[in-house]
Amino acid sequence: METLKALHHFFDSLEEGVLFLDNNLRVVAINLAASKMLKQSFDEVVGNLCPTLFGDIECAKKCAKTKKCVLTPSKNQKMSTLQITIDRPGETQMFVKMWATRLPEIDGKTIFSVILRDCTREVLLEQETKERFRLGSMVGHSPVMRKMFNNIIRAAMSDATVLIQGESGTGKELAAKALHDNSSRVDGPYIRVHCASFPENLLESELFGYVKGAFTGAETSRMGRFEAAHGGTILLDEIGEISLTTQVKLLRVLQEREVERLGENKPRKIDVRVIAATNRDLAAMVKNRSFREDLYYRLNVLPLKTPALRDRDGDISILAQSLLEEMAEHYNRENLHLADDALNLLESHNWPGNVRELSNALEYALVHSTNNTILARHFPTELFIKQASTQPNISSYTNSSPPTADLNPNKKTIGYYQKPDGVSEKQMIEKVLKAVKGNKVQACKRLNMSRTTLWKRIVKYGL
């Protein structure tokens, strides 16, 4: 009897859930871990057929049809492992690895054991890794980035002109390079022209080329950027800055697919994919007549928008880590990573300068850090100004119970998470999760907490 009690205690101490089945696949016993995973008590499970416990998964259907445990390996057969999802009312899904084994017969009866191992965290981390989608030098897994990646891939299949619009620092040039690299022109040249950096007269000579004697100082002939891009792609960056005179000449190039060098009247055919980029609102410029309408429609065949960093929900952490890895190589620093308070600070900032501003802030922090862990205090002080002026009143959390009057899940707050003093953090998180009906994104916004921090607290408190 004491041996039996010890055996029960042993099985209840296991992290894996174990179900014991008779020859008819009816459950005769379970351990404590299995009861927790299934969210059912010992008495609710024992006596039921095993296939009825796991819903409509393929394994349960086969077992019910064949009247035998299909996971149990036959002689000389390797053990088969199945990954299933268990839906638990009111809670997040649990990902479970399941396998079975045949135990020695007892009193002439066959006994099976079905083992369940919770692999939820493993699966979520794997999914997060898979979602860290990269296209060229761009990193992101937010919906707006995934949409842009798909649009780039589609546009790359065509030779049509592309107009990339977006705020400064959103990666318009990276999007253009990804377009070229995923196109049939990838082995051809990729030529970038920053239109705003040239005076009007020099821009024309850069774009279209010139012959000897075309102007003072033109001692030799020179091909322009369009000719240099023959067989490949040309990026006209900051296209909104060119003059109306240059716009007329550019329109002709797009229409005729040929250029004339300054100082000659001989047209030269070109085979070039044209990509234009700007942070200006060209449609508005057309209305106020500072940009030609016909040129706008010639450029805007395939429009592409690069999203602002503030609209890229969930991208800050992976983008920051990717940028840090690049900087680590340049500064000869290894294993750089962001502390939780640093990540919370970054995720709470509005980033008007977008990825460029984030990159500059990270480089500033890297220079000011003394080890491999970058803390919030290593970042520029201007990142704290907005948070300091709008940080929620943390003292409201110091009552004997968590806040109840300000749990509107739709309310947006600005700041970064600070652990409350004198109050149960677990109780506060439970209250917010309940208020937003388990929506982790809304909970993060309400708590001013990053998704990484919230996940750690959920695991820590067993929520």
C-alpha positions in Angstrom: 0.0 0.0 0.0 2.8 2.4 0.9 4.5 1.5 -2.5 1.3 2.5 -4.3 1.1 5.8 -2.5 4.7 6.5 -3.3 3.9 5.7 -7.0 1.0 8.1 -7.0 3.2 10.8 -5.4 5.8 10.2 -8.1 3.4 10.6 -11.0 1.9 13.7 -9.5 5.3 15.3 -9.2 6.0 14.9 -13.0 5.7 18.0 -15.2 4.4 15.8 -18.0 0.7 14.8 -17.9 0.1 11.1 -17.9 -3.1 9.3 -18.7 -3.5 5.5 -18.1 -5.8 3.7 -20.5 -7.3 0.2 -20.5 -7.5 -2.0 -23.6 -10.7 -0.2 -24.6 -9.0 3.2 -24.5 -10.9 4.2 -21.4 -9.1 6.3 -18.9 -8.4 4.5 -15.6 -6.1 7.1 -14.0 -4.4 10.4 -14.6 -1.8 12.4 -12.7 -2.1 16.0 -11.5 -0.3 17.6 -14.5 -2.7 16.0 -16.9 -5.7 17.2 -14.9 -4.3 20.8 -15.0 -3.6 20.6 -18.7 -7.1 19.3 -19.5 -8.7 21.7 -17.0 -10.7 18.7 -15.7 -10.6 16.9 -12.3 -9.7 13.3 -11.8 -13.3 12.2 -11.5 -14.3 14.2 -14.6 -11.7 12.4 -16.7 -11.6 8.8 -15.4 -14.0 6.5 -17.1 -14.1 8.6 -20.3 -12.8 7.3 -23.6 -9.4 8.9 -24.4 -10.5 10.2 -27.9 -13.4 12.2 -26.4 -10.9 14.3 -24.4 -9.1 15.8 -27.4 -11.8 17.1 -29.7 -11.5 16.8 -33.5 -7.8 16.1 -33.8 -6.9 13.5 -36.4 -5.4 11.2 -33.8 -8.6 11.1 -31.8 -10.7 10.3 -34.9 -8.4 7.4 -35.9 -8.4 6.0 -32.4 -12.2 6.2 -32.2 -12.5 4.5 -35.6 -9.9 1.7 -35.0 -10.7 1.2 -31.3 -7.0 1.2 -30.5 -4.3 3.7 -29.6 -2.7 4.6 -32.9 0.1 6.5 -31.2 1.4 3.3 -29.5 4.3 2.0 -31.5 4.3 -1.6 -32.7 7.3 -3.8 -32.3 10.4 -2.5 -34.0 8.6 0.8 -34.7 9.9 4.1 -33.5 7.8 6.2 -31.0 5.5 8.6 -32.8 5.1 12.1 -31.4 2.1 14.3 -32.2 1.7 18.0 -31.5 -1.8 19.1 -30.6 -3.6 22.2 -29.4 -5.8 22.2 -26.4 -8.5 24.9 -26.2 -9.1 25.9 -22.6 -12.2 28.1 -22.0 -11.3 31.6 -20.8 -7.6 30.9 -21.3 -5.0 31.0 -24.1 -4.5 27.8 -26.2 -2.0 25.3 -24.9 0.3 23.5 -27.3 1.1 20.0 -26.3 3.3 17.2 -27.5 1.7 13.8 -27.1 2.9 10.3 -27.4 1.9 6.9 -26.1 3.5 3.7 -24.9 2.3 0.2 -24.1 2.9 -0.9 -20.4 3.4 -4.5 -19.2 0.1 -6.3 -18.9 -1.6 -6.3 -15.5 -3.7 -9.4 -14.7 -3.7 -10.2 -18.4 -5.0 -6.8 -19.4 -3.3 -4.4 -21.7 -2.5 -0.9 -20.3 -1.5 2.1 -22.3 0.0 5.4 -21.0 -0.5 8.6 -23.0 2.0 11.3 -22.1 1.4 15.1 -22.5 4.2 17.6 -22.5 3.3 21.4 -22.4 5.4 23.0 -25.2 3.5 26.3 -25.4 6.4 28.5 -24.7 8.6 26.6 -27.2 6.0 26.9 -29.9 5.4 30.6 -29.2 9.1 31.4 -29.4 9.3 29.4 -32.6 6.4 31.3 -34.1 8.0 34.6 -33.0 11.2 33.6 -34.7 9.3 32.6 -37.9 7.5 35.9 -37.8 10.8 37.8 -37.8 10.4 38.2 -41.5 13.2 39.9 -43.3 13.2 41.2 -46.9 16.5 42.5 -48.0 17.8 44.8 -45.2 14.2 45.4 -43.9 13.1 43.6 -40.7 9.5 43.4 -39.4 6.6 41.2 -38.7 3.8 43.7 -38.1 0.8 43.6 -40.4 1.7 46.7 -42.2 5.2 45.4 -42.9 4.0 42.0 -44.0 1.7 43.8 -46.4 4.5 45.9 -47.7 6.7 42.9 -48.2 4.0 41.2 -50.2 3.5 44.3 -52.3 7.3 44.5 -53.0 7.4 40.9 -54.1 4.4 41.4 -56.4 5.9 44.6 -57.9 9.2 42.9 -58.4 7.6 40.5 -60.8 6.9 43.5 -63.1 8.9 46.1 -64.9 6.3 48.8 -64.3 7.4 52.1 -62.7 7.1 52.2 -58.9 6.4 55.3 -56.7 7.5 54.8 -53.1 6.1 57.3 -50.6 6.6 57.6 -46.9 8.0 59.7 -44.1 11.7 60.4 -43.8 13.6 57.6 -42.2 11.0 54.8 -43.1 13.3 52.9 -45.4 12.2 54.0 -48.9 15.7 53.3 -50.3 15.8 49.9 -48.7 12.4 49.1 -50.2 13.7 50.1 -53.6 16.8 47.9 -53.2 14.6 45.0 -52.2 12.5 45.6 -55.4 15.6 45.4 -57.5 17.1 42.4 -55.7 13.9 40.4 -56.1 13.4 41.3 -59.8 14.6 39.7 -63.0 17.0 42.7 -63.2 19.0 41.6 -60.1 22.2 41.0 -62.1 21.9 44.4 -63.7 23.1 47.7 -62.3 21.3 49.5 -59.4 21.8 53.2 -59.7 20.6 55.7 -57.1 20.2 59.4 -57.8 19.5 61.7 -54.8 17.7 64.4 -56.8 17.7 67.0 -54.0 21.5 67.1 -53.8 22.0 68.5 -57.2 21.3 72.0 -58.6 18.9 72.0 -61.5 21.6 72.3 -64.3 23.8 69.7 -62.7 20.9 67.3 -62.1 20.1 67.2 -65.9 23.7 66.4 -66.8 23.8 63.7 -64.1 20.6 62.1 -65.3 21.0 62.3 -69.1 24.7 62.8 -69.6 26.5 65.2 -71.8 28.9 65.4 -74.8 32.2 67.2 -75.0 31.8 71.0 -75.2 28.2 70.9 -74.1 29.0 73.5 -71.4 32.1 75.1 -69.8 34.2 72.4 -68.3 32.8 69.6 -70.3 36.1 68.4 -71.7 35.0 64.9 -72.4 31.7 63.1 -73.1 30.0 61.3 -70.2 27.0 59.0 -70.0 24.2 59.9 -67.6 22.7 57.8 -64.8 19.9 56.5 -67.0 22.4 55.1 -69.5 24.5 53.6 -66.6 21.4 51.8 -65.3 20.7 50.1 -68.7 19.5 46.6 -68.1 18.9 47.3 -64.4 17.2 49.7 -62.1 17.4 53.5 -61.4 16.1 55.0 -58.1 15.1 58.7 -58.3 15.2 59.6 -54.7 13.4 62.7 -53.5 11.7 63.1 -56.8 9.4 65.8 -55.4 12.4 68.2 -55.3 13.0 68.4 -59.0 12.1 71.6 -61.0 9.2 71.8 -63.5 11.8 72.1 -66.3 13.5 68.8 -65.4 10.1 67.2 -64.9 9.3 67.8 -68.6 12.5 66.1 -69.7 12.0 63.2 -67.3 8.5 62.7 -68.6 9.8 62.3 -72.1 12.3 59.7 -70.9 9.6 57.7 -69.2 7.4 57.9 -72.3 9.9 57.2 -75.0 12.4 55.1 -73.0 15.3 57.0 -74.5 17.6 59.9 -73.5 19.5 62.6 -75.2 22.8 63.8 -73.8 23.2 67.5 -73.2 24.7 69.0 -76.3 23.5 66.5 -78.8 20.2 65.6 -80.6 20.8 61.9 -80.9 18.4 59.8 -78.9 19.8 56.7 -77.1 17.5 53.8 -76.2 17.5 52.6 -72.6 16.1 49.6 -70.9 15.7 50.7 -67.3 13.3 49.9 -64.5 12.4 53.3 -62.8 11.7 53.6 -59.1 10.9 57.0 -57.7 10.8 57.8 -54.0 9.7 60.9 -52.0 8.5 62.0 -48.5 6.4 64.7 -50.2 2.7 64.4 -50.9 2.9 64.5 -54.7 -0.9 64.4 -55.1 -1.1 67.7 -53.1 1.8 69.1 -55.1 -0.2 68.3 -58.3 -3.1 70.3 -57.0 -1.0 73.4 -56.2 0.8 72.9 -59.6 4.3 72.4 -58.2 4.4 68.9 -59.7 3.2 67.9 -63.2 0.1 65.8 -63.2 1.1 63.8 -66.3 4.5 62.9 -64.7 2.7 62.0 -61.4 0.6 59.4 -63.2 3.6 58.1 -65.2 5.4 57.5 -61.9 2.4 56.2 -59.8 1.8 53.0 -61.8 2.6 50.8 -58.9 2.3 52.9 -55.6 4.1 51.6 -52.5 4.0 53.1 -49.0 6.6 52.6 -46.4 4.9 52.7 -43.0 6.0 55.0 -40.1 7.6 53.2 -37.2 4.8 54.3 -34.9 2.4 52.2 -37.0 4.5 49.1 -36.9 3.0 47.4 -33.9 5.4 44.9 -32.3 8.4 45.7 -34.6 10.4 47.8 -32.2 12.1 44.9 -30.3 13.2 42.9 -33.3 14.2 45.9 -35.3 16.2 47.3 -32.4 18.0 43.9 -31.9 18.7 43.7 -35.6 20.2 47.2 -35.7 22.2 46.4 -32.5 23.7 43.3 -34.2 24.9 45.4 -37.1 26.4 48.0 -34.8 28.0 45.3 -32.7 30.1 44.3 -35.7 31.1 47.8 -36.4 32.1 48.6 -32.8 33.5 45.1 -32.2 31.1 44.5 -29.3 29.6 41.0 -28.8 26.2 39.8 -27.4 24.6 43.2 -27.1 21.1 43.2 -25.8 18.5 45.5 -24.4 17.3 45.4 -20.8 13.6 45.4 -20.1 13.5 49.0 -19.1 15.3 50.0 -22.3 12.9 48.1 -24.5 9.9 49.6 -22.6 11.3 53.0 -23.2 11.8 52.4 -27.0 8.3 50.9 -27.4 6.7 53.9 -25.7 8.4 56.6 -27.9 6.6 58.0 -30.9 9.6 58.0 -33.2 8.9 61.0 -35.4 12.2 60.3 -37.1 11.3 56.7 -37.7 14.0 54.0 -38.1 16.7 56.6 -38.7 16.0 58.1 -35.3 15.8 54.7 -33.6 19.2 53.8 -35.2 20.8 57.0 -33.9 19.3 56.5 -30.4 20.7 52.9 -30.3 24.1 54.0 -31.4 24.1 56.7 -28.8 23.2 54.2 -26.1 25.8 51.7 -27.3 28.5 54.3 -27.0 27.4 55.3 -23.5 27.0 51.7 -22.2 29.9 50.1 -20.4 28.9 46.4 -20.9 26.8 44.3 -23.2 23.5 45.2 -21.5 22.0 48.5 -22.7 19.8 50.2 -20.1 17.2 52.9 -20.4 19.6 55.5 -18.8 22.0 55.0 -21.7 19.6 56.6 -24.2 19.4 60.3 -25.1 17.5 62.4 -22.5 15.0 63.7 -25.1 13.5 60.2 -25.2 12.4 60.6 -21.6 10.9 64.1 -21.9 7.6 63.0 -23.4 7.3 60.0 -21.1 8.0 62.2 -18.0 5.2 64.6 -18.9 2.6 62.0 -19.7 3.5 59.1 -17.4 0.4 57.7 -15.7 0.1 58.3 -12.0 1.7 55.2 -10.6 0.7 56.2 -7.1 -2.9 55.2 -7.9 -1.6 51.6 -7.9 -0.5 51.8 -4.3 -3.9 51.2 -2.8 -4.8 47.8 -1.2 -6.4 46.8 -4.5 -5.6 47.4 -8.2 -7.2 50.3 -10.1 -10.8 49.7 -11.1 -12.0 53.0 -12.5 -9.5 53.4 -15.3 -9.5 50.0 -17.0 -10.9 51.1 -20.4 -9.1 48.8 -22.9 -9.5 51.3 -25.6 -7.8 54.1 -23.7 -4.4 55.0 -25.1 -1.7 56.0 -22.7 1.9 57.1 -23.3 4.8 56.1 -21.2 6.8 53.0 -20.3 6.0 50.4 -17.7 7.0 50.9 -14.1 6.4 48.2 -11.6 3.9 49.5 -9.0 4.9 49.8 -5.3 2.8 48.4 -2.5 0.4 46.5 -4.7 0.2 43.0 -6.1 1.5 43.1 -9.6 -0.1 39.8 -10.3 -3.5 41.1 -9.2 -3.1 44.2 -11.3 -2.2 42.3 -14.4 -5.1 39.8 -13.8 -7.5 42.8 -13.5 -6.4 44.4 -16.7 -6.4 41.1 -18.7 -9.9 40.5 -17.5 -11.0 44.0 -18.5 -9.6 43.6 -22.0 -10.9 40.0 -22.3 -7.5 38.5 -22.6 -6.3 40.7 -25.5 -2.6 40.9 -24.9 -2.1 43.9 -27.2 -4.7 46.0 -25.4 -3.3 44.8 -22.1 0.2 46.0 -23.0 -1.1 49.4 -24.0 -3.2 49.7 -20.8 -0.2 48.7 -18.6 2.4 50.6 -20.7 4.2 47.3 -20.8 6.1 45.6 -23.7 4.8 42.3 -25.0 8.1 40.7 -23.8 7.6 41.9 -20.3 3.9 40.9 -20.2 4.7 37.4 -21.4 7.4 37.1 -18.7 4.9 38.2 -16.0 2.2 35.8 -17.3 4.7 32.9 -17.1 6.0 34.1 -13.7 2.6 34.3 -12.1 1.1 31.4 -14.0 -1.7 33.5 -15.4 
